[in-house]
Amino acid sequence: MDYETVKADAFGRSLRGIGLNLLVRDVIAQCTFLHAVFGLESHQVTSDFAIVSYGNQVFQLHSDGTYHSNPLLGLLPENPPRGGGIEIRLYDSDPDTAAAKAEAAGGVILQAPADKPHGLRETYILCENGYAWVASRAI
């Protein structure tokens, strides 16, 4: 599928399994952060929406304003962090590389890269929207 040209209805009908949609204050800034730190590619980027690809998987970013009639909008906290309690794990991302790029891209390293007993090397990076991005690789 060409994520740059796919129409909204065709994209929507193509989605399967579990979906991830993140509400963010600034879609373009979030895309810039994800590319700078993790190398993620963003498609059809506007101030309201983007499709983000990671390998053969996709997720969506929506600005708060696009959820004007969605019941979830009323649950967003006024003050950060807004993504508390969720870990977005990127299992094919080098934690050392991501950590080295995170601060320059506006992220906060919650946990430096470390080898874990469950067989992964991981780093926890908080983006400006409060989501915890976990770059991990098998040891």
Buried (B, 14 or more C-beta within 10 A) or exposed (E): EEBEEBEEEEBEEEEEEEEEEBBBBBBBBBBBBBBBBBBBBBBBBEEEBBBBBBEEEBBBBBBBEBBEEEEEEEEEEEEEBBBEEEEBEBEBBBBEBBBBBBEEBBBBBEBEBEEEEEEBBBBBBBBBBBBBBBBBBEE
